[in-house]
Amino acid sequence: MGVAVVLTCVMCGRALRPAERGRPPRYCSRACQARAYRARVSERPTAGARAKPRPTAENAQVVQDQALIVRAAVALADREGLATLSMRRIAADLGVAVMSLYRYVGSREELNDLMVDSVFGERPLPEPGPDGWRAKLELSAREEWALHRAHPWLSQLVAVTTRPPVAPGLMAYTDWRMRALAGQGLDFSTLVKIAIMIGTYVQSAAVPLAHEARAARGARHTRRQWAAARREAFDRTISANRLPMVSEFGDEAFEASEPENIFEFGLHRMLDGIAALIDAV
């Protein structure tokens, strides 16, 4: 009996489905095929070049240090948002050839994962943390909220998705929350749901931060200035659509609608709900 040969992608090592005819496949996807092509192109000598110039110490550090590439990406996103983020921009900021980055960061998706992991690594949750499950969960939510305040673009990579980034730093928050609830009589499935619910709530509450940062960069005015400029249109809309409660909106309502206050209100209501669930066990 012969031994079955399992073909694997030459770039990522994933198993390949044998071809029905023709040459056996070498790549699992167009993305891996493109990575292989970029790697070959980056290693070709320039036409007419006599010798490959020796890299400077600074450039050598860049291509050898993935963390430096990720830090540059995070800094660029902090300054200008995700819309301007690209491998070409990062390479320009670092002063290196763009293709040299692909040796250490294979794709934009991988870069996104590394950025999320780096950001969550800035605020690892303490061990063992405060006493009591409620204090622990509140702390974890506030720490994650602080990350979104520092990096408003973060929610665009982690919020409203069932395919979260492959980021150990982010996963550590989920694991920590589940351990905070261990011993409360809840089954494992419920622990998973609660841990993910908290992360989803914080991330969703943080989505306006990204929009506000983008609007502030473009229009260069605050949310309050924006609201004041649209006051006349706001009043016309209310009077034309019979909105009695919304018509009462003033400074107090405006303050209540700030992302920070929405986060605070929702956090405590969510923790109250978890407490009621535990009490019912």
C-alpha positions as CSV (number, residue, x, y, z in Angstrom):
1,M,0.0,0.0,0.0
2,G,1.4,3.4,-1.0
3,V,1.8,6.3,1.4
4,A,-0.5,9.3,0.7
5,V,1.5,12.5,0.1
6,V,-0.1,15.6,1.6
7,L,0.7,18.7,-0.4
8,T,1.1,21.9,1.6
9,C,1.3,25.6,0.7
10,V,4.9,26.7,0.3
11,M,4.2,30.0,2.0
12,C,1.9,29.2,4.9
13,G,2.0,25.4,5.2
14,R,-1.7,24.8,4.9
15,A,-2.8,21.5,3.3
16,L,-3.7,21.7,-0.4
17,R,-6.3,19.9,-2.4
18,P,-4.7,17.9,-5.1
19,A,-5.3,19.2,-8.7
20,E,-7.5,17.1,-10.9
21,R,-5.1,17.6,-13.8
22,G,-2.0,19.5,-14.7
23,R,0.7,20.6,-12.3
24,P,0.3,20.1,-8.5
25,P,-0.7,23.3,-6.7
26,R,1.9,25.2,-4.7
27,Y,-0.2,27.9,-3.0
28,C,-3.4,27.7,-1.0
29,S,-4.7,31.1,-2.1
30,R,-4.0,34.1,-4.4
31,A,-2.8,35.9,-1.3
32,C,0.0,33.4,-0.6
33,Q,0.9,33.4,-4.3
34,A,1.2,37.2,-4.3
35,R,3.4,37.0,-1.2
36,A,5.7,34.6,-2.9
37,Y,5.9,36.8,-5.9
38,R,6.6,39.9,-3.8
39,A,9.4,38.0,-2.0
40,R,11.0,37.0,-5.3
41,V,10.8,40.5,-6.7
42,S,12.3,42.1,-3.6
43,E,15.3,39.8,-3.9
44,R,16.0,40.5,-7.7
45,P,19.0,42.8,-8.4
46,T,18.2,46.1,-10.1
47,A,18.9,46.0,-13.8
48,G,22.4,47.2,-14.4
49,A,23.3,47.3,-10.8
50,R,26.9,46.1,-10.1
51,A,26.5,45.3,-6.5
52,K,23.8,45.3,-3.9
53,P,24.4,48.2,-1.5
54,R,25.0,47.3,2.0
55,P,22.1,48.3,4.3
56,T,22.6,50.9,6.9
57,A,22.4,49.9,10.5
58,E,19.1,51.8,10.8
59,N,17.6,50.0,7.8
60,A,18.9,46.6,9.0
61,Q,17.2,47.1,12.3
62,V,13.9,47.9,10.6
63,V,13.8,44.7,8.5
64,Q,14.9,42.6,11.4
65,D,12.5,43.9,13.9
66,Q,8.8,43.2,13.3
67,A,7.9,45.1,16.4
68,L,9.4,48.3,15.0
69,I,7.1,48.0,11.9
70,V,4.1,47.5,14.1
71,R,4.9,50.5,16.3
72,A,5.3,52.6,13.1
73,A,1.9,51.4,11.9
74,V,0.2,52.2,15.3
75,A,1.8,55.7,15.3
76,L,0.6,56.4,11.8
77,A,-3.0,55.2,12.7
78,D,-2.9,57.4,15.8
79,R,-1.9,60.4,13.7
80,E,-4.1,60.0,10.7
81,G,-6.5,57.1,11.2
82,L,-6.7,53.7,9.4
83,A,-7.7,55.2,6.0
84,T,-4.1,56.3,5.3
85,L,-2.5,53.2,6.7
86,S,-0.6,51.2,4.1
87,M,2.6,49.2,3.8
88,R,3.9,51.9,1.5
89,R,3.3,54.7,4.0
90,I,4.9,52.7,6.8
91,A,7.9,52.0,4.7
92,A,8.2,55.7,3.8
93,D,8.0,56.7,7.5
94,L,10.8,54.2,8.3
95,G,12.9,55.1,5.3
96,V,13.1,51.6,3.8
97,A,11.9,49.8,0.7
98,V,8.3,48.7,0.9
99,M,9.1,45.2,-0.2
100,S,11.5,44.7,2.7
101,L,8.5,44.9,5.1
102,Y,6.8,41.9,3.6
103,R,9.5,39.6,4.8
104,Y,8.3,40.2,8.3
105,V,4.6,41.2,7.9
106,G,3.0,39.1,5.1
107,S,-0.3,40.9,4.6
108,R,-2.5,43.8,5.7
109,E,-4.6,41.3,7.7
110,E,-1.5,40.1,9.6
111,L,-0.5,43.7,10.2
112,N,-4.0,44.4,11.7
113,D,-3.7,41.5,14.0
114,L,-0.2,42.6,15.1
115,M,-1.4,46.1,15.7
116,V,-4.3,45.0,17.9
117,D,-2.0,42.7,19.8
118,S,0.5,45.4,20.4
119,V,-2.2,47.9,21.6
120,F,-3.7,45.4,24.0
121,G,-0.2,44.6,25.2
122,E,0.1,48.2,26.5
123,R,-2.4,47.5,29.3
124,P,-2.2,43.9,30.4
125,L,-4.8,43.0,33.1
126,P,-3.3,42.5,36.6
127,E,-3.0,39.2,38.4
128,P,-4.9,38.4,40.4
129,G,-6.8,41.8,40.1
130,P,-9.2,43.3,42.6
131,D,-11.4,41.1,44.9
132,G,-14.8,40.1,43.6
133,W,-16.0,39.2,40.1
134,R,-17.8,42.6,39.6
135,A,-14.7,44.7,40.4
136,K,-12.7,42.5,38.1
137,L,-15.1,42.8,35.2
138,E,-15.4,46.6,35.7
139,L,-11.7,47.0,35.7
140,S,-11.3,45.0,32.5
141,A,-13.9,47.1,30.8
142,R,-12.3,50.3,31.9
143,E,-8.9,49.2,30.8
144,E,-10.2,48.3,27.4
145,W,-12.0,51.6,27.1
146,A,-8.8,53.4,27.9
147,L,-7.2,51.6,25.0
148,H,-9.9,52.9,22.7
149,R,-9.5,56.4,24.0
150,A,-5.8,56.3,23.3
151,H,-6.3,54.6,19.9
152,P,-9.7,55.6,18.4
153,W,-9.1,53.5,15.3
154,L,-9.0,50.3,17.4
155,S,-12.7,49.7,17.3
156,Q,-12.6,49.6,13.5
157,L,-10.5,46.4,13.7
158,V,-12.2,44.6,16.6
159,A,-15.8,45.8,16.8
160,V,-18.9,44.2,15.2
161,T,-17.2,41.1,13.9
162,T,-17.5,37.4,14.4
163,R,-13.9,37.0,13.1
164,P,-11.8,38.7,15.7
165,P,-8.1,39.4,15.2
166,V,-5.7,36.6,16.0
167,A,-4.1,38.7,18.8
168,P,-3.0,37.0,22.1
169,G,-3.2,40.4,23.9
170,L,-6.9,40.7,23.0
171,M,-7.6,37.0,23.8
172,A,-6.0,37.5,27.2
173,Y,-8.8,39.9,28.1
174,T,-11.4,37.3,27.3
175,D,-9.6,34.6,29.3
176,W,-9.2,37.0,32.3
177,R,-12.9,37.8,32.3
178,M,-13.9,34.2,32.2
179,R,-11.5,33.4,35.1
180,A,-13.0,36.3,37.0
181,L,-16.4,34.6,36.9
182,A,-15.2,31.1,37.6
183,G,-16.8,29.6,40.8
184,Q,-20.0,31.6,40.4
185,G,-22.0,28.5,39.3
186,L,-22.2,29.5,35.6
187,D,-21.5,26.9,32.9
188,F,-18.7,27.4,30.5
189,S,-20.9,28.5,27.6
190,T,-22.3,31.3,29.8
191,L,-18.8,32.4,30.8
192,V,-17.9,32.6,27.1
193,K,-21.0,34.7,26.3
194,I,-20.4,37.1,29.2
195,A,-16.8,37.6,28.4
196,I,-17.5,38.3,24.7
197,M,-20.5,40.5,25.6
198,I,-18.3,42.8,27.7
199,G,-15.8,43.1,25.0
200,T,-18.5,43.7,22.3
201,Y,-20.1,46.3,24.5
202,V,-16.9,48.3,25.0
203,Q,-15.9,48.0,21.4
204,S,-19.3,49.1,20.2
205,A,-19.5,52.0,22.6
206,A,-16.0,53.1,21.3
207,V,-17.1,53.2,17.6
208,P,-18.1,56.9,17.9
209,L,-14.6,57.7,19.1
210,A,-13.2,56.7,15.7
211,H,-15.8,58.8,13.8
212,E,-15.2,61.8,16.1
213,A,-11.4,61.6,15.6
214,R,-11.9,61.4,11.8
215,A,-14.3,64.3,11.8
216,A,-12.0,66.4,14.1
217,R,-9.1,65.9,11.7
218,G,-11.1,66.8,8.7
219,A,-13.3,69.7,9.9
220,R,-11.0,70.8,12.8
221,H,-13.9,71.6,15.2
222,T,-15.4,69.9,18.2
223,R,-18.6,68.0,18.5
224,R,-20.2,70.8,20.4
225,Q,-19.2,73.3,17.7
226,W,-20.6,71.0,15.1
227,A,-23.9,70.7,17.0
228,A,-24.1,74.5,17.4
229,A,-23.6,75.0,13.7
230,R,-26.5,72.6,12.9
231,R,-28.9,73.9,15.6
232,E,-31.2,75.6,13.1
233,A,-31.5,72.4,10.9
234,F,-32.1,70.4,14.1
235,D,-34.9,72.6,15.2
236,R,-36.6,72.5,11.8
237,T,-36.4,68.7,11.8
238,I,-38.0,68.5,15.3
239,S,-40.9,70.8,14.4
240,A,-41.6,69.0,11.1
241,N,-41.7,65.5,12.6
242,R,-43.5,65.8,15.9
243,L,-40.7,64.6,18.2
244,P,-41.9,65.9,21.6
245,M,-39.2,64.1,23.7
246,V,-36.3,65.0,21.4
247,S,-37.5,68.6,21.3
248,E,-36.6,68.8,25.0
249,F,-32.9,68.2,24.2
250,G,-30.6,70.8,25.6
251,D,-27.2,70.9,27.3
252,E,-28.0,68.2,29.7
253,A,-29.1,65.8,27.0
254,F,-26.0,66.7,24.9
255,E,-23.8,65.9,27.9
256,A,-25.7,62.6,28.5
257,S,-25.0,61.6,24.9
258,E,-21.3,61.9,25.1
259,P,-19.5,58.5,24.4
260,E,-17.9,58.6,27.9
261,N,-21.3,58.9,29.6
262,I,-23.0,56.3,27.4
263,F,-20.1,53.9,28.3
264,E,-20.5,54.5,32.0
265,F,-24.2,54.1,32.0
266,G,-24.2,50.9,30.0
267,L,-21.3,49.4,31.9
268,H,-23.2,49.5,35.2
269,R,-26.4,48.3,33.7
270,M,-24.6,45.3,32.1
271,L,-22.9,44.4,35.4
272,D,-26.3,44.6,37.2
273,G,-27.6,42.1,34.7
274,I,-24.7,39.7,35.3
275,A,-25.3,40.0,39.0
276,A,-29.0,39.1,38.5
277,L,-27.9,36.1,36.4
278,I,-25.5,34.9,39.1
279,D,-28.2,35.4,41.9
280,A,-30.6,33.2,39.9
281,V,-28.1,30.2,39.8
